[in-house]
Amino acid sequence: MKKCDLKLKELIERTVMPDIEDRLDEIFADIAKSKKATDEQNEEIKEMHEMRDEFNEILKDIENRELDKEECAELYEEIIDMINDSEEED
């Protein structure tokens, strides 16, 4: 596995996936409190599941060595930008 692959895999496994799971937990906790899910919550759950599936696919591509160096670098930068943007919003 190349360096970029390792960095991308680590970023996804240690940062992105836990963040997605944490957000899903927050949504489900809110739903449990109100005993009903809003349309917005249902939509966000769907988006979080889709995002998690996409990142799992990237991890599979890394494991199967199907990710070229350029694509790896682009994905890494996009994820870093996404994390930075979300931190700025908080």
N, C-alpha and C positions, 0 to 999 in steps of 0.2 A: 504494500500500500504506500502511496506517495504521501509526502508531508501534507499537502493540501487536503487530501482525503482524510488523514488523521485529524487535522485541525477542524475540518467541517464535521466529521463524525462526532468529535468531542463536543463541539459547540451545540450540535443538535441534541445529543444525549444528555448533556449536563445543564444546558440552559433552556433551549427551546421546548423540548418535550415536558420538562417539569413545569415550565410556565404555562403551557397549554393545560396540563392536568390541574394545576392550581386554579386557573381561571374556570375550568369546568366545575371544580369543587365549589368555588364561590357561587357560581350560577345555581347549582343544585341546592346549596345551602339557602340561598334566597328563595328558591322555589319551595323548599321545605317549610320555611317560615310563613310564607303567604299561602301555602297549600294549593297554589295554582301557578302555572307557567304563563307568562305573557307571550305574545307573538314575538316580541323582540328577544326574549330569552330563548325561545325555541329556535329562532333564526341564528342566534349566536352559538347555541349548542351545535347546530348543524354545521356552521362555519368552522368551529373548533375541531369537530370530528373530521371534516374535510382537510383542514390544515394538518392535523395529526397524521392522516392517511398519506398526504403528500410528503411529509417529512419521513415517514416510514418507507416510502418508495425511494426517496433519496438515500436512506441508509442501506436499502437493498442494493441499489446501484453501486454504492461504495463497496459493499461486501463482494459484489460480483465483478468489481473492477470495470464497470460500464460507464464511468464518469470520467470524461477527459479533463485535462488540466485547466483549460479555459473555462469550461462549464463549472468546474469545482470552484475556481476563483470567483466567478460571477455570483454563484450561489452564496459563497461565504460572505462576500461584500454586501449582497442584498440582505442577508440575515443580520449582519452587524448593523446595517442602516435601520432595519426594522426594529431591532432592539433599542438602538439609540433614539429613534423616533418615539417609541413607546415610553422610554424613560423621561423624555422631555415633556410628554403629556401628563405624567404623574406629578 
